[in-house]
Amino acid sequence: MNSANNKINKGGNQSQVKRWEQERDYYAKSLEQCNKRNGTHKWVQSISGKRERKTSYAREPLRTIKTDNPQLQQVIKTCNFWIQQYNQNPNDDTQAMKNTACRNADNMATRASENKPEEQFKPTRSLKECVKPKNVIDRDVKLCMQGLKEPIWIVAKQ
């Protein structure tokens, strides 16, 4: 029974896993019958009377890459990698990794489709003119470099 469980955990194709599960179930049933005959069976009473439901995993198709954005292409490739891992070995771990990677791909694709132009940084002053005391660089320094804010901290420093 342990050998069959180890094989299932290591993974394989669907027919192998199905055969190993049948083998494990057969040995578990045989062990239970042996324990009943020997009087060593551990009786477990179910409170709800409901049987534990096996989680079913659905096979998922790979995502198509329909973008010129190299970063988005890489994120979709990562999603596809985890889809393949999930399809080969469906379990809670591979499902979580697949869901996370594909959610990131979907979010990135959504942001790209909104066509928000990237904020272009156009300095009108040098960093040296705007840097704060002790070489602190923050949002105020950025605004100063863009000419949107006066570097009043330099006057206060002197």
Secondary structure, 3 states (H helix, E strand, C coil): CHHHHHHHHHCCCHHHHHHHHHHHHHHHHHHHHHHHHHCCCCCCCCCCCCCCCCCCCCCCCCCCCCCCCHHHHHHHHHHHHHHHHHHHCCCHHHHHHHHHHHHHHHHHHHHHHCCCCCCCCCCCCCHHHHCEHHHECCHHHHHHHCCCCCCHHHHHHC
